[in-house]
Amino acid sequence: MKEKKRCIITSEWELGAGKMGASHGPKSILQHIESSNAEVFDEIPVIEIKSNETTKSVQSTPFFKNGVALIEHQQNFASSVAKHLKEGYRCLLLTADHSNGIGGVSGLAQCVPIDEVGVIWIDAHFDLHSPYTTPSGNSHGMTVNALLNNDNKCQSVRTLDDATIQLWDRIKFIKGNAGLPPENLIFVDVRDFESQEVHLVEESEIAWIKPSEINENGIEACIKKIFDTLSHCNYLYVSFDVDSLDTDIAKATGTPVDGGLKLEQAQKLLEALVSDSRTQCLEITEFNPALPHPELLLPAIEMLLKPIL
């Protein structure tokens, strides 16, 4: 990624998650990098997408919390990503919670046909719920479903009112009418999920590299599987949730899960992915410095970003 024109776009949107504090994550990462490598910002512009304070606390429905504000913010975020991609930048996206993946992928999809986009979702979770299946109403668990345009209604556990349905349709439309093809998606390191999500993965035949596969075959074999799976895609979006890392490092994140990637594995993985010329965006998300032991995760994130910065 270093040989291309680069920019950093931050998004402080955190109301898709259940625990507050992640809005300070992007700035904390930048401050940490600046303290040891300030000159990097002489070359890389930083664009901040802030939440609108007047809509921050707006609750929509219990099954799609903060939906109105989410739509407004992700439209702005997508527009910024699209603008900078069209100007020839490759984008490092530092985001608060993982519902920002809606705006990030949508920004890329506003520039190129979505059926040419491949998405690598590196996460402890599938984020495949919809308002029809969500156990929490938190949109960071619905991001990939919104990108696929798949409500998973056959697994529905609740009946939605018209207002929720309309909000959900609007958030899916930010990227355009077409959904991300399931064959253009691969999950890496997912290990915490609900049955409705597994049903959708199996029904849609979505690729999934499990932690056991990483540990048994090695990270290099998994990298090869990612590239083989997405060989038909002309553009790549890499989304890295820090909870994909094992909890010996990733404590300062909202939903930590044991058994994740070791730092060396994550380094090799991201270095390979950002070295591919098709990669247009790398998103780092869900770092919450308000939670215990952010000092463990900040140096790890800096190490992961070395190939980009």
C-alpha positions in Angstrom: 0.0 0.0 0.0 3.0 2.3 0.6 3.7 2.7 -3.1 0.3 4.3 -3.7 -1.2 7.6 -2.6 -2.7 7.0 0.8 -5.1 8.7 3.1 -6.6 8.0 6.6 -10.3 8.5 7.2 -11.5 8.2 10.8 -15.1 7.7 11.9 -16.1 8.2 15.5 -19.5 6.5 15.1 -19.9 4.2 18.1 -23.6 3.9 18.6 -23.8 0.6 16.8 -22.2 -1.1 19.8 -23.4 -1.8 23.3 -20.4 -0.3 25.1 -19.4 3.3 24.7 -15.9 4.7 24.4 -14.9 3.4 21.0 -15.5 6.8 19.5 -12.1 7.8 21.0 -10.4 4.8 19.4 -9.4 6.3 16.1 -7.9 9.4 17.7 -6.0 7.3 20.3 -4.5 5.2 17.5 -3.4 8.3 15.6 -1.9 9.9 18.8 0.0 6.8 19.6 1.5 6.6 16.0 2.3 10.3 16.1 4.2 10.0 19.3 6.7 7.6 17.7 6.4 8.5 14.0 5.0 12.0 13.6 6.5 12.6 10.2 4.1 10.0 8.7 1.3 12.6 8.8 3.4 14.9 6.6 2.6 12.6 3.7 -0.8 11.1 4.6 -3.8 13.4 4.9 -6.2 12.6 7.8 -10.0 13.1 7.3 -12.3 13.0 10.3 -15.9 12.0 10.0 -17.6 13.1 13.2 -21.0 12.1 14.5 -23.7 14.7 14.5 -24.3 15.7 18.1 -27.9 16.5 17.5 -28.7 13.0 16.4 -26.3 11.0 18.5 -28.8 10.0 21.1 -31.8 9.3 18.8 -33.2 5.9 19.5 -35.2 4.4 16.6 -36.5 0.9 17.5 -35.4 -1.8 20.0 -34.4 -4.0 17.1 -32.5 -1.4 15.1 -31.1 1.0 17.7 -30.1 4.5 16.6 -31.1 3.7 13.0 -31.8 7.3 11.9 -28.5 8.6 13.2 -26.7 5.5 11.7 -28.0 6.2 8.3 -27.0 9.9 8.4 -23.5 9.0 9.6 -22.8 6.1 7.2 -24.0 8.2 4.2 -21.4 10.8 5.1 -18.7 8.2 5.7 -19.4 6.4 2.5 -19.3 9.7 0.6 -15.9 10.6 2.0 -14.5 7.1 1.2 -15.9 7.3 -2.4 -14.5 10.8 -2.9 -11.0 9.9 -1.9 -11.0 6.6 -3.8 -12.0 8.5 -6.9 -9.1 10.9 -6.3 -6.7 8.0 -6.5 -6.2 7.3 -2.8 -6.0 3.9 -1.1 -7.8 4.4 2.2 -6.9 3.4 5.8 -10.1 3.5 7.7 -9.9 3.8 11.5 -13.4 3.4 12.8 -15.1 3.2 16.2 -17.5 0.3 15.9 -18.0 -2.2 13.1 -21.2 -0.8 11.8 -18.9 1.6 10.0 -18.2 -1.2 7.6 -21.5 -0.3 6.1 -20.2 3.1 5.1 -16.7 1.8 4.2 -17.9 -0.9 1.8 -20.6 1.3 0.5 -18.1 4.0 -0.4 -16.1 1.5 -2.5 -19.3 0.2 -4.1 -20.2 3.8 -5.1 -17.0 3.8 -7.2 -17.0 0.3 -8.8 -19.5 -2.4 -9.5 -20.3 -4.3 -6.3 -20.1 -7.6 -8.0 -16.4 -6.8 -8.6 -15.7 -6.2 -4.9 -14.3 -8.8 -2.6 -14.7 -8.4 1.2 -12.3 -10.1 3.7 -14.1 -9.9 7.1 -11.5 -10.7 9.9 -13.5 -10.8 13.1 -14.5 -12.9 16.1 -18.1 -12.5 14.9 -20.0 -12.9 11.6 -22.0 -9.6 12.0 -24.7 -11.4 10.0 -27.8 -10.5 12.0 -30.7 -8.3 10.7 -33.4 -6.6 12.7 -35.4 -9.8 12.2 -32.9 -12.0 14.1 -30.8 -9.6 16.3 -30.5 -10.6 19.9 -29.4 -7.0 20.9 -30.6 -4.5 18.3 -27.0 -3.3 18.0 -26.1 -2.5 14.3 -22.5 -3.6 14.6 -23.8 -7.1 14.6 -25.8 -6.5 11.4 -23.2 -5.0 9.0 -22.5 -7.9 6.7 -26.2 -8.7 6.4 -26.8 -5.2 5.3 -24.1 -5.5 2.7 -25.5 -8.8 1.4 -29.1 -7.5 1.2 -30.2 -10.7 3.0 -32.6 -10.2 5.8 -32.5 -13.9 6.8 -36.2 -13.8 7.3 -36.5 -17.6 7.4 -34.7 -17.4 10.7 -36.7 -14.5 12.1 -37.4 -14.4 15.8 -39.4 -11.2 15.8 -42.0 -9.2 13.8 -40.9 -5.7 12.8 -43.0 -2.5 12.5 -43.1 -0.5 9.3 -40.7 2.1 10.7 -38.0 -0.4 11.4 -38.4 -2.1 8.0 -38.1 1.3 6.2 -34.9 2.3 8.2 -33.4 -1.1 7.5 -34.1 -0.8 3.8 -32.5 2.7 3.8 -29.3 1.5 5.4 -29.0 -1.3 2.8 -29.4 1.2 0.0 -26.4 3.4 0.9 -24.2 1.1 -1.3 -26.8 1.0 -4.1 -29.6 -1.5 -5.0 -27.4 -4.5 -5.5 -26.1 -6.6 -2.7 -22.6 -8.0 -2.2 -22.5 -11.5 -3.9 -22.0 -14.2 -1.2 -19.1 -15.6 -3.3 -17.3 -12.3 -2.9 -17.1 -12.6 0.9 -14.8 -14.6 3.2 -14.8 -14.7 6.9 -11.6 -15.2 8.8 -11.2 -16.3 12.5 -15.0 -16.1 13.4 -15.6 -18.1 16.5 -18.5 -16.6 18.4 -21.9 -16.7 16.6 -25.6 -17.5 16.8 -27.4 -20.3 14.9 -29.2 -17.9 12.6 -25.9 -16.6 11.3 -24.5 -20.1 10.8 -27.6 -20.9 8.8 -27.0 -18.0 6.5 -23.4 -18.9 6.0 -24.2 -22.5 5.1 -27.3 -21.6 3.0 -25.3 -19.0 1.0 -22.1 -21.1 0.9 -20.0 -18.2 2.2 -16.4 -19.0 2.7 -15.2 -19.3 6.3 -11.7 -19.8 7.6 -12.1 -21.1 11.2 -9.6 -20.6 14.0 -8.9 -24.4 13.9 -8.0 -24.2 10.2 -5.6 -21.3 10.9 -3.9 -23.3 13.7 -3.8 -26.6 11.8 -2.7 -25.3 8.4 -0.9 -22.1 9.2 -1.6 -18.6 8.3 0.2 -18.8 4.9 -2.3 -21.5 3.8 -5.2 -19.4 4.9 -3.8 -16.4 3.0 -3.7 -18.6 -0.1 -7.3 -19.6 0.5 -8.4 -16.0 0.7 -6.8 -15.1 -2.6 -8.1 -18.3 -4.3 -11.6 -17.6 -3.0 -11.6 -14.0 -4.2 -9.5 -14.4 -7.4 -12.5 -13.3 -9.5 -12.7 -9.9 -7.7 -11.1 -6.8 -9.1 -11.2 -4.8 -5.9 -10.7 -5.8 -2.2 -12.0 -4.3 1.1 -10.2 -5.7 4.2 -12.1 -5.2 7.5 -10.1 -6.1 10.6 -11.9 -6.1 13.9 -9.4 -6.0 16.7 -11.4 -8.7 18.6 -10.1 -11.1 15.9 -6.9 -11.0 18.0 -6.6 -13.2 21.0 -7.6 -11.8 24.4 -4.0 -11.8 25.6 -3.7 -8.7 23.5 -7.3 -7.6 22.7 -8.8 -6.7 26.0 -9.8 -3.1 25.2 -12.6 -4.1 22.8 -16.3 -4.4 23.3 -16.7 -8.1 22.7 -13.5 -10.0 23.3 -13.4 -13.8 22.5 -10.7 -16.2 23.5 -8.8 -18.2 20.9 -8.1 -15.5 18.3 -5.2 -14.6 16.1 -1.7 -14.2 17.5 -0.1 -10.9 16.6 2.4 -12.6 14.3 -0.4 -14.3 12.4 -2.3 -11.0 12.1 0.8 -9.2 10.9 1.5 -11.7 8.1 -2.2 -11.7 7.1 -2.6 -8.0 6.8 0.8 -7.5 5.2 -0.2 -10.0 2.4 -3.6 -8.4 1.9 -2.4 -4.8 1.7 0.4 -5.8 -0.6 -2.2 -6.9 -3.2 -2.8 -4.0 -5.6 -6.5 -4.8 -5.6 -6.9 -3.7 -2.0 -8.5 -0.3 -1.9 -9.5 0.0 1.8 -8.2 -1.4 5.1 -10.5 -0.9 8.0 -9.3 -1.2 11.6 -12.2 -1.2 14.0 -13.6 -1.7 17.6 -10.6 -0.5 19.6 -12.1 1.0 22.8 -9.6 2.9 24.9 -12.2 3.3 27.7 -12.0 -0.4 28.5 -9.2 -2.1 30.5 -5.7 -2.4 29.2 -5.7 -0.3 26.0 -1.9 -0.2 26.4 -1.7 -3.8 25.3 -3.6 -3.2 22.1 -2.2 0.1 20.9 1.3 -1.1 20.2 -0.2 -4.2 18.5 -2.3 -2.0 16.2 0.8 0.1 15.4 2.6 -3.1 14.4 -0.2 -4.1 12.1 -0.2 -0.7 10.4 3.5 -0.7 9.6 3.0 -2.0 6.0 0.6 0.8 5.3 2.3 3.7 7.1 
